[in-house]
């Protein structure tokens, strides 16, 4: 499916993968509704794209702002949920407030979005939903206590949506990036193998949404290794974490 002429609502568009994806989709002729918390960043992005796109600032922790954004759009052909926050965390620096904030944005934001858009998906007014998760959802990993848990739940949610909405003609896709050079990964102080640029990530996503694949994961040399870890028996996985990773 070409995105040319399509109305795409991109949530989490102001920085990182979202900003690069906005540039990529606009270059392919899509008409974008750009959402994030910062109106200034969205206005600057819209200007860099040549203007003509719809700027809809919102906070995914605010149910009404999502409802208002839906109301402001006459046509939505595709929704891309890319909102997310991340703070590295282990048991030694556990912080409850950060955990709850992470879950509220990464998972709660997805549920609030569904509350606003499920009527459009159920009756066929929007036929394509893409949600950005992470390979951190595959298995429990170091430094990823709150983030990994929120993304694992999000991945499970997207699977459920695929089961229930695909028979109604709605295309549901999951995006599972590896390490991408963004303000979020800049917080990390450990080695991040096979890191790619946001524009390279955007190219993977743009190509993926034009395919029939359910999961768009990249870079393959990294994500396929993690998929192997996911299917290993727990005893083997924990041994590898202890002795190799």
C-alpha positions as CSV (number, residue, x, y, z in Angstrom):
1,X,0.0,0.0,0.0
2,X,1.5,3.3,-1.1
3,X,1.2,6.1,1.5
4,X,0.9,8.7,-1.2
5,X,-2.2,10.8,-0.5
6,X,-2.9,8.9,2.7
7,X,-3.9,10.7,5.9
8,X,-1.5,9.4,8.6
9,X,-1.7,10.3,12.2
10,X,1.8,10.0,13.7
11,X,1.8,10.2,17.5
12,X,5.3,10.8,19.0
13,X,6.5,12.8,16.0
14,X,8.7,15.5,17.6
15,X,12.0,13.7,18.0
16,X,14.0,10.6,17.2
17,X,12.3,7.9,15.2
18,X,9.1,9.8,15.0
19,X,10.7,12.9,13.5
20,X,12.6,10.9,11.0
21,X,9.5,8.9,10.1
22,X,7.5,12.1,9.5
23,X,10.2,13.2,7.1
24,X,10.2,9.9,5.3
25,X,6.4,9.6,5.0
26,X,6.0,13.2,3.9
27,X,8.7,12.6,1.2
28,X,6.5,9.8,-0.1
29,X,3.5,12.0,-0.4
30,X,1.6,11.3,2.8
31,X,-0.5,13.9,4.5
32,X,0.4,13.9,8.2
33,X,-1.2,14.8,11.5
34,X,1.7,15.4,13.8
35,X,1.3,14.8,17.5
36,X,3.5,15.0,20.5
37,X,3.6,17.2,23.7
38,X,5.7,20.0,22.3
39,X,3.8,22.3,19.9
40,X,7.0,24.3,19.2
41,X,8.8,21.2,18.0
42,X,5.9,20.1,15.9
43,X,5.6,23.5,14.3
44,X,9.3,23.4,13.5
45,X,8.9,19.9,12.0
46,X,5.9,20.9,10.0
47,X,7.8,23.9,8.6
48,X,10.8,21.7,7.7
49,X,8.4,19.5,5.8
50,X,7.1,22.4,3.8
51,X,4.0,23.1,5.8
52,X,0.6,21.9,4.9
53,X,0.5,19.1,7.6
54,X,-1.8,19.1,10.6
55,X,-0.2,19.9,14.0
56,X,-2.1,18.4,16.9
57,X,-0.2,18.7,20.2
58,X,-1.4,16.2,22.8
59,X,-0.3,14.3,25.9
60,X,-1.0,10.5,25.7
61,X,-1.6,10.5,29.5
62,X,-4.5,12.8,28.9
63,X,-7.6,11.0,27.6
64,X,-9.4,14.1,26.5
65,X,-6.5,15.4,24.4
66,X,-6.5,12.2,22.4
67,X,-10.3,12.4,21.9
68,X,-9.9,16.0,20.8
69,X,-7.2,15.1,18.3
70,X,-9.5,12.4,16.7
71,X,-12.3,14.9,16.5
72,X,-10.0,17.4,14.7
73,X,-9.3,15.0,11.9
74,X,-11.9,14.4,9.2
75,X,-10.0,11.5,7.7
76,X,-7.5,9.0,9.3
77,X,-6.2,6.2,7.0
78,X,-3.4,5.1,9.3
79,X,-2.4,5.6,12.9
80,X,1.1,5.2,14.1
81,X,1.6,5.1,17.9
82,X,5.2,6.0,18.6
83,X,4.9,7.7,22.0
84,X,7.2,6.4,24.6
85,X,9.6,7.2,27.5
86,X,12.6,5.4,28.8
87,X,14.8,5.6,31.9
88,X,17.5,2.9,32.4
89,X,16.8,1.1,35.7
90,X,18.0,-1.9,37.7
91,X,17.1,-3.2,41.1
92,X,19.9,-1.0,42.5
93,X,18.3,2.2,41.4
94,X,14.6,1.2,41.5
95,X,12.2,4.2,41.5
96,X,8.5,3.6,41.8
97,X,7.5,7.0,40.4
98,X,9.6,6.4,37.3
99,X,8.1,2.9,36.8
100,X,4.6,4.2,37.0
101,X,5.2,7.1,34.7
102,X,6.8,4.7,32.2
103,X,3.9,2.4,32.2
104,X,1.4,5.3,32.1
105,X,2.9,6.6,28.8
106,X,4.1,3.5,27.0
107,X,1.1,1.2,27.9
108,X,-1.5,3.5,29.3
109,X,-1.1,5.9,26.3
110,X,-1.8,3.0,24.0
111,X,-5.0,2.1,25.9
112,X,-6.1,5.8,25.9
113,X,-5.5,5.9,22.1
114,X,-7.6,2.8,21.7
115,X,-10.4,4.3,23.7
116,X,-10.4,7.2,21.2
117,X,-10.0,5.3,17.9
118,X,-11.6,1.8,18.3
119,X,-14.9,3.1,16.9
120,X,-13.0,4.1,13.8
121,X,-11.3,0.8,13.5
122,X,-14.4,-1.3,14.2
123,X,-16.5,0.4,11.6
124,X,-13.8,0.6,8.9
125,X,-13.2,4.3,8.9
126,X,-9.5,3.6,9.7
127,X,-8.0,0.4,8.4
128,X,-4.4,0.5,9.6
129,X,-2.9,0.7,13.1
130,X,0.9,0.6,13.8
131,X,2.3,0.5,17.3
132,X,5.9,0.9,18.1
133,X,7.2,-1.4,20.8
134,X,10.8,-2.6,21.3
135,X,13.0,-5.7,21.3
136,X,13.2,-5.0,25.0
137,X,9.8,-6.8,25.1
138,X,11.3,-10.1,24.0
139,X,12.8,-11.1,27.3
140,X,13.8,-9.6,30.7
141,X,17.0,-7.6,30.2
142,X,19.5,-5.6,32.2
143,X,18.7,-1.9,32.7
144,X,15.2,-2.4,31.4
145,X,13.0,-3.0,34.4
146,X,10.2,-0.5,33.8
147,X,10.7,0.0,30.1
148,X,10.9,-3.6,29.2
149,X,7.8,-4.5,31.2
150,X,5.8,-1.8,29.6
151,X,6.9,-2.8,26.1
152,X,6.2,-6.5,26.8
153,X,2.7,-5.6,27.7
154,X,2.3,-3.4,24.7
155,X,3.5,-6.2,22.4
156,X,0.9,-8.5,23.9
157,X,-1.8,-5.9,23.4
158,X,-0.9,-5.5,19.7
159,X,-1.1,-9.3,19.3
160,X,-4.6,-9.2,20.8
161,X,-5.6,-6.4,18.4
162,X,-4.3,-8.4,15.5
163,X,-6.3,-11.4,16.5
164,X,-9.5,-9.5,17.0
165,X,-9.3,-6.8,14.3
166,X,-7.6,-8.5,11.3
167,X,-10.8,-10.5,10.6
168,X,-12.6,-7.1,10.3
169,X,-10.2,-6.0,7.6
170,X,-8.0,-3.8,9.8
171,X,-4.2,-4.1,9.3
172,X,-2.4,-4.3,12.6
173,X,1.4,-4.1,12.7
174,X,4.0,-4.1,15.5
175,X,7.3,-2.3,15.2
176,X,10.2,-3.7,17.3
177,X,13.3,-1.6,16.9
178,X,16.7,-2.5,18.2
179,X,19.1,0.3,19.3
180,X,18.4,3.5,17.5
181,X,20.5,6.7,18.1
182,X,17.9,8.9,19.9
183,X,17.6,11.1,23.0
184,X,16.3,7.9,24.7
185,X,19.3,5.7,24.0
186,X,21.6,8.6,24.8
187,X,20.7,7.9,28.4
188,X,22.4,4.5,28.2
189,X,26.0,4.0,29.5
190,X,26.5,0.5,28.1
191,X,27.4,-1.0,24.8
192,X,24.6,-1.0,22.3
193,X,25.4,-3.3,19.4
194,X,24.4,-2.5,15.8
195,X,22.9,0.9,16.6
196,X,21.3,2.6,13.6
197,X,20.3,6.2,12.9
198,X,16.7,7.4,13.2
199,X,16.4,7.8,9.4
200,X,17.5,4.3,8.9
201,X,14.9,3.2,11.3
202,X,12.3,5.3,9.5
203,X,13.3,3.6,6.2
204,X,12.7,0.2,7.8
205,X,9.3,1.2,9.2
206,X,8.2,2.9,5.9
207,X,9.1,-0.2,4.0
208,X,7.4,-2.4,6.6
209,X,4.1,-0.7,6.6
210,X,4.0,-1.2,2.8
211,X,4.3,-4.9,3.3
212,X,2.0,-7.7,4.7
213,X,4.4,-8.4,7.6
214,X,2.9,-8.3,11.1
215,X,6.1,-7.4,12.9
216,X,8.6,-4.9,11.5
217,X,11.8,-5.6,13.4
218,X,15.3,-4.2,12.7
219,X,18.2,-4.4,12.3
220,X,17.8,-8.0,11.5
221,X,21.3,-9.0,12.4
222,X,20.5,-7.9,16.0
223,X,16.8,-8.7,16.3
224,X,17.1,-12.2,14.9
225,X,19.6,-13.0,17.7
226,X,17.2,-11.7,20.3
227,X,14.4,-13.8,18.8
228,X,16.6,-16.8,19.2
229,X,17.1,-15.9,22.9
230,X,13.3,-15.6,23.3
231,X,12.7,-19.3,22.3
232,X,15.5,-20.7,24.5
233,X,14.6,-22.5,27.7
234,X,14.7,-20.2,30.6
235,X,17.5,-22.2,32.3
236,X,19.7,-21.6,29.2
237,X,18.7,-18.0,28.8
238,X,19.6,-17.1,32.5
239,X,22.9,-18.9,32.2
240,X,23.8,-16.8,29.1
241,X,22.8,-13.6,30.9
242,X,25.0,-14.6,33.9
243,X,28.0,-15.8,32.0
244,X,28.0,-14.1,28.6
245,X,26.1,-10.8,28.6
